[in-house]
Amino acid sequence: MSETETQMTSDPFKDHLVVTHSDGNTERFPIPEGEATVMRVGRELDNDVILTDPRASRHHAEVRRQGNVIEIKDLGSANGVLVNDTKIEPDTWTPLPPNQVAQLAETKLVWEKAKSSQSTVVMARQRRDDTKISEVPPRAPRPAVPPAPAATEKKPVVALPMVLGIGIVIALLVFVAVLYLFVFNRPTEQAASPTGVNTPTATVGPRQEGSLNQQSTSIEPTATPTPSGPQLAIPLVDLTKLQVSPIIFGASPSTNSAYLFISVRVRNAGNIPFIFSISNFSLKDRRSGKIFTEAGANTSELYLKQLGAIDRFTNLALTPGGSVPGSLVFELEINTYDLELIFDAPDVAPVVIGSGTINMRRELDLAAGTPAAALDEAAGSSPTGTPTAAPTPTATRPPDIPSPVVVSRSALAGTIAFPVYDGETFNVYFGDVASGQTRFFRSQASQPAFNDDGSKIAVHSWDNTSRGLVTMGVDGSAPRLVANFGEDQLPTWTADGNDIVFLTRRTGDRKSNLRVVDANTEKSEGDILGEGEFPTIGANGKMVFKGWGNTAFGLRSASASFGDVKTVTNVETDTAPALSPDGSQVAFMSRREENWDIYVVNIDGSGLRRLTTDPAQDGLPVWSPDGNAIAFVSDRGGVWAIWVMTPDGKGISQLFTMNGTPDGFIGNDTYASRGWAEERISWTSAELVETK
């Protein structure tokens, strides 16, 4: 609770529960007037009174009003509750007299009665600002001001010494200005570093170790290279689903019209963006020549969502390599059609896809449960086939447009686990890299990490029944809560798969520590390795992490047991490191040039390169299992998606879109929820699996 919130709840006409935390800070919480309201106290974020005491239990005690008495109950906590130095019975309501101390581990609770009910009320003077009293140094008493002497008329005096002094000061200022212009504005010659980045000539500070000063990037962002040759946007459209559904009026379906739902995926195979809108689509009946416009614009957004038409975009800038799904709705008279789907966007060549012959009456009867054989017998003719997407000529890449560098097909295999924030909590999804299909895996979870062979996964669980770090099989089997603090974050497996290394801020001082626990043991305390954040461990057993505290800022490398700590980078915004499979390189995200971008550097700190320069947000890199590609999260193209590129930043293309954003916050505890800068995606060579 903030200081401002604490002051707002300091109502002199209410009883308060005064909490003195283990770090010495004090908070005051108003006790509800009604007897039916219970205040829960503990370390977990869903409590009414959240403790920072590491020895307190997740749900330690409850406090309630019973008539004119305040009572407290121990919820079976590990360290119990003491009232007047006497341990109370668990699960038993015990009176808490006014001004008597209830001890919960290293935290103290006191019932402070409303000042209006006390015999003597001493009202503290209200401060005019929100500054804590302890932060304001005592002021020395002001000396008494002697009375001013009676004014007497004096003759004007020319202050010659003062004039000379002012002249000397002005001359010095002019001299300093000229010296500054001469020294700092003249051109300087700097030797280029091996990475092509100018090396500053200034002395390296104590936190810029070794030769890492060569990592300083230019002040201006790196310019995005202009593609050579003609500039062209090339849309490609894939028809993925076609379905006929009745239009329901009240309880009865329409007998004249029906909906035709079409799902598509549009890609940009060119080298410049184009503007994509659902309204760019239309249908043409090749028999009659009639054109049907997309009907979603005349349908309410809520109704469209109920019908499953959720991928609706307007004026979306689809960047090169990007793709986006689309949910189309057409309202047609119930009839038989030979249809073409047309995509006609401004400044691009139209795309036409044949959808084949569609007998809408037959499709509606099949959807209602009528057997196909009965329909064929009644019609006295051969059955109409299921609608198919008969491709027709579409836009092709002209020969004078150079083919882009693409990611190796061998790298485009396996499964990527990624988190999605739905507005309230995170959920983990699996994406099949080869097909681009995604599948829901686990609710109220994020920060996924596969083990080395992809048979298991570790996640951070936001579920109140299993808050902390959970390991399980990739089919969802055998879940284990290996660390049960909400402040335990970012699990990563050791190379042998036996242990989990993670970031935790579970201590009362909220230090960022790396801790290791057994991957097969429930609620293990484990051991602290050292200070740091965002750990990742490669197949060779090497660990890279974000420095914190006594490991300074920037990225650091170490053994899995935190030995032989070395500096990799020296910029504070460098985070989310991902070690290449051979352990030679580190990909990471950083705001070195004011925008989140992907960088790569050698494990010894040399060879720093910026891989992405798009003005969109790029982050959370992960290497493919064979090391031939880097996947990352980005909102380039207008929607959040998983993208992929070669390790030198070329061949950037989209793998699949996300059902939300990777950036979200749960609750108000910044030590447990810090948005996408403390999220993760993970890539395994194993194929997409079904979940239980």
C-alpha positions in Angstrom: 0.0 0.0 0.0 1.3 3.4 -0.9 1.9 6.2 1.5 -1.0 8.1 -0.1 -3.3 5.2 0.4 -2.3 4.9 4.0 -3.0 8.5 4.7 -6.4 8.3 3.0 -7.5 5.4 5.3 -6.5 7.3 8.5 -10.0 8.1 9.5 -10.2 9.2 13.2 -13.7 7.8 13.4 -12.7 4.3 12.4 -10.9 1.5 14.2 -7.6 0.5 12.5 -5.4 -2.5 12.3 -1.8 -1.2 12.6 0.7 -3.4 10.9 4.4 -3.1 11.6 6.2 -5.1 8.9 9.4 -7.1 9.4 11.4 -4.3 7.6 10.1 -1.7 10.1 7.5 0.0 7.8 4.1 0.6 9.2 0.7 0.6 7.5 -2.8 1.3 8.9 -5.9 -0.5 7.6 -9.5 0.4 8.6 -11.4 -2.4 10.2 -14.8 -3.0 8.6 -17.8 -2.0 10.7 -19.9 -5.1 10.0 -19.4 -8.4 11.7 -19.7 -10.4 8.5 -16.5 -9.0 6.9 -13.3 -10.8 7.6 -9.8 -9.4 6.9 -7.3 -12.0 5.7 -3.7 -11.5 6.5 -0.7 -13.2 4.8 2.1 -13.0 2.2 0.0 -13.9 -0.8 -1.3 -11.1 -3.1 -5.0 -12.1 -2.7 -5.0 -11.1 1.1 -6.6 -8.0 2.4 -3.4 -7.2 4.3 -0.3 -8.3 2.4 2.8 -9.0 4.4 6.4 -8.7 3.2 7.6 -11.0 6.0 9.4 -14.0 4.4 8.6 -16.1 7.5 4.9 -15.4 7.3 2.6 -17.9 5.7 0.8 -17.3 2.4 -2.5 -17.1 4.3 -1.5 -16.6 7.9 -4.4 -15.3 9.9 -7.9 -13.6 9.8 -9.2 -10.7 11.7 -12.9 -9.8 12.3 -15.2 -7.7 14.4 -17.5 -9.4 16.9 -19.7 -6.8 18.6 -17.3 -4.4 20.3 -14.4 -6.9 20.2 -11.8 -7.5 17.6 -10.9 -11.2 17.2 -8.0 -12.9 15.4 -7.7 -16.5 14.1 -4.6 -18.5 13.1 -5.1 -20.2 9.8 -2.8 -23.1 10.6 0.3 -21.0 9.8 3.8 -22.4 10.0 5.0 -20.0 12.7 1.7 -19.4 14.5 0.2 -16.3 16.1 1.1 -14.9 19.5 -1.1 -12.6 21.5 0.6 -11.1 24.5 3.4 -13.6 24.0 1.0 -16.5 24.2 0.5 -18.7 21.2 -3.2 -19.0 20.3 -4.9 -22.2 19.1 -5.1 -22.6 15.3 -8.6 -22.2 13.7 -9.9 -20.6 16.9 -11.2 -17.0 17.2 -9.3 -15.3 20.0 -9.9 -11.8 21.3 -7.3 -9.1 20.5 -7.5 -6.4 23.2 -6.9 -2.8 22.1 -3.2 -1.8 21.9 -2.1 -5.4 22.5 0.3 -6.9 20.1 -0.4 -9.9 17.9 2.8 -11.4 16.6 2.8 -13.1 13.2 6.4 -14.4 12.6 8.3 -11.1 12.5 5.2 -8.9 11.8 3.2 -7.2 14.5 -0.5 -6.3 14.5 -2.2 -3.9 16.9 -5.9 -2.9 17.2 -6.0 0.8 17.4 -9.5 2.0 18.5 -11.0 5.0 16.8 -9.8 8.2 18.2 -13.3 9.5 18.6 -14.0 6.7 21.0 -10.9 7.3 23.2 -11.2 9.4 26.4 -8.5 11.8 25.2 -8.0 12.6 21.5 -4.8 14.1 20.4 -5.1 15.2 16.8 -1.8 15.3 14.9 -1.1 18.4 12.8 -1.8 17.7 9.1 1.2 18.0 6.9 0.9 19.9 3.7 2.8 17.3 1.6 3.1 13.6 1.3 6.8 13.4 2.5 7.4 10.9 5.2 8.4 12.5 8.5 11.4 10.3 8.7 12.7 11.7 5.4 12.6 15.4 6.5 15.7 16.5 8.4 15.1 18.6 11.5 15.4 22.3 10.8 17.7 24.5 12.9 15.9 27.3 14.7 15.9 30.6 12.8 18.0 33.3 14.5 16.0 36.2 15.8 15.9 39.0 13.3 17.1 42.3 14.8 14.9 45.3 14.4 15.8 47.4 11.3 17.5 50.7 12.2 15.8 53.9 11.4 16.4 54.9 7.8 18.8 57.7 7.3 19.5 59.6 4.2 22.9 58.7 2.6 24.8 60.2 -0.3 25.2 57.9 -3.3 28.6 56.1 -3.4 30.2 54.7 -6.6 31.1 51.0 -5.9 34.3 50.9 -7.9 35.5 47.6 -6.5 32.2 45.9 -7.2 32.2 47.1 -10.9 35.8 45.8 -11.3 34.8 42.4 -9.8 31.8 42.0 -12.2 34.0 42.8 -15.2 36.5 40.2 -14.2 33.7 37.5 -13.8 32.3 38.3 -17.3 35.8 38.0 -18.8 36.3 34.6 -17.2 32.9 33.4 -18.5 33.8 34.5 -22.1 37.1 32.7 -21.8 35.5 29.4 -20.6 32.9 29.5 -23.4 35.6 29.9 -26.1 37.6 27.1 -24.5 34.6 24.8 -24.5 33.8 25.5 -28.2 37.5 24.8 -29.1 37.8 21.6 -27.2 34.4 19.9 -27.5 33.2 20.9 -30.9 36.2 20.1 -33.0 36.2 16.7 -34.9 37.7 13.7 -33.2 39.2 10.7 -34.7 38.0 7.4 -33.2 39.3 4.0 -34.1 36.6 1.6 -35.3 36.0 -1.5 -33.1 36.0 -5.0 -34.6 32.2 -4.9 -34.5 32.0 -1.7 -36.6 31.0 0.5 -33.6 33.1 3.5 -32.7 35.1 3.1 -29.5 34.8 6.1 -27.1 38.1 7.6 -26.0 36.8 8.4 -22.6 38.1 6.5 -19.6 36.0 3.4 -18.8 34.0 3.8 -15.5 34.2 1.2 -12.7 31.0 -0.6 -14.0 32.2 -0.8 -17.7 34.6 -3.7 -17.3 37.3 -4.8 -19.7 36.9 -3.9 -23.3 33.1 -3.6 -23.1 33.2 0.1 -23.9 33.3 -1.0 -27.5 29.6 -1.9 -27.1 28.4 1.7 -26.9 26.1 2.2 -29.8 25.5 5.3 -31.8 23.2 8.0 -30.4 20.9 7.9 -33.4 19.0 4.6 -34.1 20.4 2.4 -36.8 18.7 3.2 -40.1 16.5 0.5 -41.6 18.1 -0.5 -44.9 16.0 0.3 -48.0 15.3 -2.8 -50.1 17.0 -2.8 -53.5 15.0 -3.0 -56.7 11.4 -2.2 -57.2 9.1 -1.6 -54.2 6.1 -3.9 -54.3 3.5 -5.3 -51.9 2.4 -8.9 -52.8 -0.7 -10.2 -50.9 -1.2 -13.9 -50.7 -4.6 -15.3 -49.4 -5.2 -18.7 -48.0 -8.8 -19.9 -47.5 -8.7 -22.0 -44.3 -12.4 -22.6 -43.5 -15.9 -22.2 -45.1 -19.1 -22.9 -43.3 -22.8 -22.3 -43.9 -24.9 -21.3 -40.9 -28.6 -20.4 -40.5 -29.7 -16.8 -39.5 -31.8 -17.1 -36.4 -34.7 -14.7 -35.8 -36.1 -15.3 -32.3 -36.2 -19.1 -32.0 -36.6 -19.9 -35.7 -34.1 -19.9 -38.6 -34.7 -17.7 -41.7 -36.1 -19.7 -44.6 -34.8 -17.2 -47.2 -31.2 -16.3 -46.2 -28.2 -17.9 -44.4 -24.7 -16.8 -43.3 -21.6 -18.0 -45.1 -18.6 -17.8 -42.8 -15.1 -17.8 -44.4 -11.8 -17.9 -42.5 -8.7 -16.7 -44.4 -5.1 -15.9 -43.7 -3.5 -13.0 -45.6 0.3 -12.7 -46.0 2.6 -10.1 -47.5 5.2 -11.7 -49.7 6.5 -8.3 -51.0 9.0 -5.8 -49.7 6.8 -2.9 -48.6 3.6 -2.8 -46.4 0.0 -2.7 -47.7 -3.2 -1.7 -45.9 -5.5 -4.6 -45.0 -9.2 -4.4 -44.1 -11.9 -7.0 -43.8 -14.0 -4.8 -46.1 -11.5 -5.5 -48.9 -13.2 -8.9 -49.4 -16.2 -9.7 -51.6 -17.8 -12.7 -53.2 -18.7 -13.2 -56.9 -21.1 -15.8 -58.2 -19.6 -17.0 -61.5 -23.0 -18.2 -62.7 -24.9 -15.0 -62.4 -22.0 -12.5 -62.1 -23.6 -11.0 -58.9 -21.2 -9.5 -56.4 -21.8 -9.9 -52.6 -20.1 -7.4 -50.2 -18.8 -8.5 -46.7 -21.8 -8.2 -44.3 -19.9 -7.8 -41.0 -20.0 -4.0 -41.1 -23.8 -4.3 -40.7 -23.6 -6.7 -37.8 -23.0 -5.8 -34.1 -19.5 -6.6 -32.8 -21.0 -8.6 -29.9 -23.0 -10.8 -32.3 -20.0 -11.4 -34.5 -18.0 -12.6 -31.5 -20.9 -14.9 -30.5 -20.8 -16.3 -34.0 -17.0 -16.8 -33.7 -16.0 -14.1 -36.2 -13.3 -12.5 -34.0 -10.5 -11.7 -36.4 -11.8 -8.4 -37.7 -9.3 -5.7 -38.8 -9.6 -2.3 -40.4 -6.7 -0.3 -42.0 -4.0 -2.6 -40.7 -0.5 -2.0 -42.1 0.6 -5.5 -43.0 4.4 -5.4 -43.1 6.6 -7.6 -45.4 6.7 -11.2 -44.1 3.6 -10.5 -41.9 0.4 -12.4 -41.9 -3.0 -11.9 -40.3 -6.2 -14.1 -39.9 -9.5 -12.8 -41.1 -13.1 -13.7 -40.2 -15.5 -13.0 -43.1 -19.3 -13.0 -42.9 -21.6 -12.9 -46.0 -25.4 -13.0 -46.0 -26.7 -14.9 -49.1 -30.1 -16.2 -50.2 -30.4 -19.9 -49.7 -29.4 -21.2 -53.2 -26.6 -23.0 -55.1 -23.6 -20.9 -56.1 -20.3 -21.2 -57.9 -18.3 -18.6 -55.9 -15.0 -16.7 -56.1 -13.5 -14.9 -53.1 -11.9 -11.6 -54.1 -9.4 -9.6 -52.1 -9.0 -6.1 -53.6 -7.0 -3.7 -51.5 -5.7 -0.3 -52.5 -2.4 -0.2 -54.4 -2.0 -4.0 -54.7 -3.0 -6.5 -57.3 -6.3 -8.3 -56.7 -6.3 -11.9 -55.4 -9.1 -14.3 -56.5 -9.7 -17.7 -55.0 -12.3 -20.1 -56.3 -14.4 -21.7 -53.5 -16.2 -24.3 -55.7 -19.9 -25.1 -55.9 -21.8 -24.5 -52.7 -25.4 -25.9 -52.2 -26.5 -23.8 -49.2 -29.7 -25.8 -48.6 -27.8 -29.1 -48.5 -25.2 -27.6 -46.1 -27.9 -26.3 -43.7 -29.6 -29.7 -43.7 -26.3 -31.5 -43.0 -25.7 -29.1 -40.1 -29.2 -29.8 -38.8 -28.3 -33.6 -38.6 -29.9 -34.9 -41.8 -27.8 -37.9 -43.1 -26.1 -37.2 -46.4 -27.4 -40.4 -47.9 -31.0 -39.3 -47.3 -30.4 -36.0 -48.9 -28.9 -37.6 -52.0 -31.7 -40.1 -52.3 -34.3 -37.4 -52.0 -32.5 -35.3 -54.6 -32.1 -38.2 -56.9 -28.6 -37.1 -57.9 -25.0 -37.5 -56.9 -24.0 -35.6 -53.8 -22.5 -32.1 -53.9 -19.0 -32.3 -52.6 -17.7 -30.4 -49.7 -16.7 -26.8 -50.6 -13.1 -26.8 -51.7 -10.7 -23.9 -52.3 -9.8 -24.4 -56.0 -6.9 -22.0 -56.4 -6.9 -19.5 -59.3 -4.0 -17.4 -60.5 -2.9 -14.9 -58.0 -0.1 -12.3 -57.6 3.4 -13.6 -58.2 6.8 -12.1 -57.5 8.1 -10.3 -60.6 11.5 -11.5 -61.7 13.1 -8.1 -61.0 12.1 -8.3 -57.3 14.9 -10.1 -55.5 13.9 -13.1 -53.4 14.3 -12.4 -49.7 16.7 -14.3 -47.5 14.5 -16.8 -45.6 15.0 -18.9 -42.5 16.3 -22.4 -43.1 13.4 -24.9 -43.4 15.2 -27.1 -40.9 14.8 -24.4 -38.3 11.0 -24.1 -38.9 10.1 -27.2 -36.9 9.1 -28.0 -33.4 6.9 -26.1 -30.9 7.0 -22.7 -29.4 5.3 -22.0 -26.0 4.3 -18.4 -25.4 2.2 -16.4 -22.9 -0.8 -14.3 -23.8 -2.5 -11.7 -21.5 -6.3 -11.7 -21.9 -6.9 -8.5 -19.9 -7.1 -10.3 -16.5 -4.5 -13.0 -16.4 -1.9 -14.8 -18.5 -2.5 -18.1 -20.4 0.1 -20.3 -22.1 -0.3 -21.5 -25.7 1.6 -23.9 -27.9 2.4 -23.0 -31.5 3.4 -25.5 -34.2 6.2 -23.8 -36.0 5.8 -25.7 -39.3 2.1 -25.3 -39.8 1.5 -22.0 -37.9 -1.3 -23.6 -35.9 -1.7 -22.6 -32.2 -3.3 -24.4 -29.3 -4.3 -23.5 -25.8 -2.2 -25.3 -23.1 -2.7 -23.9 -19.6 -4.7 -21.1 -18.0 -3.4 -18.6 -15.4 0.2 -19.3 -16.3 3.1 -17.6 -18.1 6.9 -17.6 -18.5 7.0 -21.1 -20.1 10.3 -23.0 -20.3 10.8 -26.4 -22.0 13.4 -28.8 -20.7 16.2 -30.0 -23.0 14.3 -32.8 -24.8 10.9 -31.1 -24.7 9.2 -33.7 -22.6 8.5 -31.3 -19.7 7.7 -27.7 -19.2 8.0 -25.3 -16.3 5.6 -22.2 -15.9 4.9 -19.5 -13.4 1.4 -20.2 -12.1 -0.9 -17.3 -11.2 -3.6 -19.7 -9.9 -4.3 -19.0 -6.2 -4.5 -22.7 -5.6 -1.0 -23.3 -7.0 0.7 -19.9 -6.9 4.4 -20.1 -7.8 6.5 -22.3 -10.2 4.9 -25.5 -11.6 6.6 -28.3 -13.6 4.7 -30.9 -15.6 4.7 -33.0 -18.7 4.0 -31.3 -22.0 0.7 -33.2 -22.0 -0.2 -31.5 -18.7 0.4 -34.6 -16.6 2.2 -34.9 -13.2 2.1 -31.2 -12.2 4.4 -30.3 -9.2 4.5 -27.0 -7.3 8.3 -26.8 -6.9 8.3 -23.2 -5.5 5.3 -21.7 -3.8 5.9 -18.0 -3.6 4.2 -15.5 -5.8 7.5 -13.7 -6.2 9.2 -16.7 -7.7 9.6 -16.0 -11.4 11.2 -17.1 -14.8 12.0 -20.8 -14.3 14.7 -22.4 -16.4 15.9 -26.0 -16.4 19.4 -27.1 -15.8 21.0 -29.0 -18.7 20.4 -32.4 -17.0 16.8 -31.5 -16.3 17.1 -32.3 -12.6 16.9 -28.7 -11.2 15.1 -25.5 -11.7 16.9 -22.1 -11.5 14.7 -19.1 -11.1 14.5 -15.4 -10.1 12.9 -14.7 -6.7 12.0 -11.6 -4.7 10.5 -13.5 -1.8 12.6 -12.0 1.0 11.4 -9.1 3.0 14.0 -6.7 1.5 12.8 -7.7 -2.0 16.3 -8.4 -3.3 16.5 -10.1 -6.7 18.1 -13.5 -6.1 18.7 -16.5 -8.3 17.6 -19.7 -6.5 17.8 -23.4 -7.4 15.3 -26.1 -6.4 14.8 -29.8 -7.2 12.5 -30.1 -10.3 10.8 -33.2 -8.8 10.3 -32.0 -5.2 7.2 -30.1 -4.0 7.6 -26.7 -2.3 11.4 -27.0 -1.9 13.2 -24.1 -0.3 16.3 -24.8 -2.4 19.5 -22.7 -2.2 20.3 -19.1 -3.1 23.0 -18.9 -5.9 23.5 -15.1 -5.9 22.0 -11.8 -6.9 20.6 -11.5 -10.4 17.5 -11.7 -12.6 16.2 -13.5 -15.7 18.3 -16.7 -15.8 18.7 -18.9 -18.8 20.8 -22.0 -19.1 22.1 -23.6 -22.3 22.6 -27.2 -23.3 26.3 -26.8 -22.4 25.4 -25.9 -18.8 26.4 -22.3 -19.2 24.1 -19.7 -17.5 23.4 -16.1 -18.6 21.4 -13.7 -16.5 20.6 -10.1 -16.0 22.8 -8.5 -13.4 21.4 -7.0 -10.2 22.9 -5.7 -6.9 26.4 -6.9 -6.5 26.5 -8.3 -10.0 25.9 -4.7 -11.3 23.8 -4.1 -14.4 23.9 -5.6 -17.9 24.1 -9.3 -18.8 26.4 -11.8 -17.0 27.5 -15.3 -17.7 28.3 -18.0 -15.1 28.3 -21.7 -14.5 25.0 -23.2 -13.5 26.2 -23.1 -9.8 26.9 -19.4 -10.2 30.7 -19.7 -10.4 33.0 -17.8 -12.7 30.7 -14.8 -13.2 31.8 -12.7 -16.2 30.5 -9.6 -17.9 28.7 -9.9 -21.3 27.1 -6.5 -21.7 27.1 -3.3 -19.7 23.8 -1.5 -20.5 21.1 -1.5 -17.8 18.1 -2.1 -20.2 19.6 -5.3 -21.6 17.3 -8.1 -20.5 15.6 -11.4 -21.5 18.9 -13.2 -22.6 18.7 -16.4 -24.6 21.8 -18.5 -25.0 22.4 -20.1 -28.4 22.5 -24.0 -28.5 26.2 -24.1 -28.9 26.7 -21.5 -26.1 28.7 -19.1 -28.2 26.1 -16.2 -28.6 23.5 -14.4 -26.5 20.3 -12.9 -28.0 18.6 -10.3 -25.9 16.1 -7.4 -25.9 17.1 -3.9 -25.0 16.1 -0.2 -25.2 19.6 0.9 -26.0 18.2 3.2 -28.8 14.9 4.1 -27.0 12.9 1.3 -28.6 12.7 -2.4 -27.7 14.8 -4.3 -30.2 16.6 -7.6 -30.5 20.4 -7.7 -30.2 23.0 -10.5 -30.4 26.4 -10.6 -28.8 29.2 -13.2 -28.4 29.4 -14.8 -25.0 32.7 -13.0 -24.3 31.1 -9.6 -25.0 32.4 -9.1 -28.5 30.6 -8.8 -31.8 27.5 -6.8 -30.6 24.9 -6.5 -33.4 21.4 -5.0 -33.5 19.1 -7.4 -35.4 15.8 -5.5 -35.6 15.2 -1.8 -36.4 11.5 -1.7 -36.9 9.7 1.1 -35.0 7.4 -1.6 -33.5 8.2 -3.4 -30.2 10.5 -6.5 -30.6 11.4 -8.6 -27.7 11.7 -12.0 -25.9 14.1 -13.7 -28.3 14.6 -17.5 -28.3 16.9 -19.6 -30.5 15.7 -22.5 -32.6 16.9 -25.9 -31.3 19.3 -26.2 -34.2 20.6 -22.6 -33.8 19.6 -21.6 -37.4 16.9 -19.1 -36.4 15.7 -16.7 -33.7 12.0 -16.3 -32.8 10.7 -13.3 -31.1 7.5 -11.4 -30.1 6.5 -8.3 -32.0 3.6 -6.0 -32.7 4.9 -5.1 -36.1 2.0 -5.5 -38.6 -0.5 -4.2 -36.1 -1.2 -7.3 -34.1 1.0 -9.2 -31.6 2.6 -12.3 -33.1 5.5 -14.6 -33.0 8.1 -13.8 -35.7 11.3 -15.5 -36.9 14.6 -14.4 -38.5 18.0 -15.7 -39.3 20.7 -15.1 -36.6 22.0 -12.2 -38.6 18.6 -10.4 -38.6 17.5 -11.3 -42.2 14.5 -13.2 -43.6 12.1 -11.8 -41.0 8.7 -13.4 -41.3 5.7 -14.2 -39.1 5.0 -17.6 -37.7 1.6 -17.1 -36.0 -0.5 -14.5 -34.4 -1.3 -14.3 -30.7 -4.7 -14.2 -29.1 -3.8 -11.1 -27.2 -0.7 -9.3 -25.9 2.4 -10.6 -24.1 2.4 -7.4 -22.0 0.1 -7.4 -18.9 0.1 -6.9 -15.1 -1.6 -9.0 -12.5 -2.5 -7.3 -9.2 -0.5 -4.4 -7.9 2.6 -6.1 -6.6 5.4 -5.1 -9.0 7.6 -7.7 -7.4 5.5 -10.4 -8.9 4.2 -8.9 -12.1 6.3 -6.6 -14.3 4.8 -6.9 -17.7 6.5 -8.4 -20.8 10.0 -7.5 -19.8 9.8 -10.5 -17.4 8.0 -12.9 -19.7 9.5 -15.6 -21.9 8.9 -17.8 -24.9 10.4 -21.2 -25.3 11.2 -23.4 -28.4 11.6 -27.2 -28.4 12.2 -29.6 -31.3 9.3 -31.7 -30.1 6.1 -31.6 -32.2 2.9 -30.1 -30.9 1.2 -32.4 -28.4 -2.3 -32.9 -27.1 -3.0 -31.8 -23.6 -5.1 -33.6 -21.0 
